Amino acid sequence: KALYEWEYPKQLLYTQILRDKIGDVIAGAASLADAVDNAKDGDTILLRVGTYQGGVKIEKSLVILGQPAGGKMPVIEGDGKADTLELKMGTLRMEDIAVRQLQGSRHALSARAGTLVLKRVSVDSESSYGFYNRGADVTAEASSFRARDYGLEHQEGSLICNACTIAGSGKRGLSVGRDVRKAHFVDARVFDNGSNGGVSIAGPATFERCHIYRNKGTGVWVDRGVTGPVRMADCKVYDNIGTGLIAAGGEAVLEGLQAHRNNDDGLRAFGNARVRLVGFSAQENGGSGLDAYARAEVDLQGGELKANKEDGLSTGGSARVVLKSCRVSQNLRRGVWATGDSRVEIDGCDFSGNRDAYKIGDQASVTGRSVPPIPAPQAGAKR
């Protein structure tokens, strides 16, 4: 104990001396760019609270640590003539720093290659893009992203986001491109973004315990040409102006997804989308709880489609839907509305409490075991 009591104050004193020494070195630099240029590979740069001119390119391994004070962080600010901060190669770690772009079309933060680690970093841009990843391996923790148009564009490389906020962008919050190696989001919040919606996915992506809400367009859009599987576990998509989640193609596995109070459908699948839902809940949406048409294939294992303003389940085209152990109730129009050449297979579901349990077109097919029983085809019907 005595050794600890002696060593700990000594360690604090040594740490403070080191911080002061590094601070003196940076204070002697004409700008942050000069400090970066003069730093050696592996050096640490400490930034006290203040505003530092951006337009900085990094091609070495560095650590840039902010020293917050009085509830404020150091700010690196761009003037729109270049990206505020650009990682071209090496490893960059940043903590407790705000990165801003004031105007123009350049990014606040971009990464072309190397490794980027962000912890408690705020990225805010009055240009088109906040953060743009062109090929780096990025890890972000407790960081935030916003831009005039697009908050976070992950187009190549890998990205792991833990407890990040993507909010307030004028067009879209988050995009995952076709050429990414990895996109993994845990405990993220994506909200209050513009008419292009919260999240657009064109490459492989995984979301865990994420909330996507109050966006002015679709909550989540899975592109028809998506290049890899989309997985969501225990996520909530709610209060969006458009549909909660749209799957226009590819493969999606959605476990424990809640799609509630969206202005349009809770979930819509079309094109060649293949969607597997486990424990799915769609409630109080302005359209149908689940809408599948064209050539979509949907497998719903356990869940609830409840109190939607149109149908619990709506199918059309040549869609194929399997429902097992589901409750479809209190929808204002029908439990199931099947049209076109769609096929619905039901196993152990309850359709009680809808205005009409079933409405089935002549070409459509609804079969299986449910309560109330599925009506037999009318004479002359082709199903």
Secondary structure, 3 states (H helix, E strand, C coil): CHHHHHHHHHHHHHHHHHHHHHHHHHHCCCCHHHHHHHCCCCCEEEEECCEEECCEEECCCEEEEEECECCECCEEEECCCCCCEEECCCEEEEEEEEEEECCCCCCCEEECCCEEEEEEEEEEECCCEEEEEEEEEEEEECCEEEECCEEEEEEEEEEEEECCEEECCCCEEEEEEEEEEEEEEECCEEECCCCCEEEEECCCEEEECCEEECCCCCCEEECCCCCCCEEEECCEEECCCCCCEEECCCEEEEECCEEECCCCCCEEECCCCEEEEEEEEEECCCCCCEEECCCCEEEEEEEEEECCCCCCEEECCCCEEEEEEEEEECCCCEEEEECCCCEEEEEEEECCCCCEEEEECCCCEEEEEEECCCCCCCCCCCC
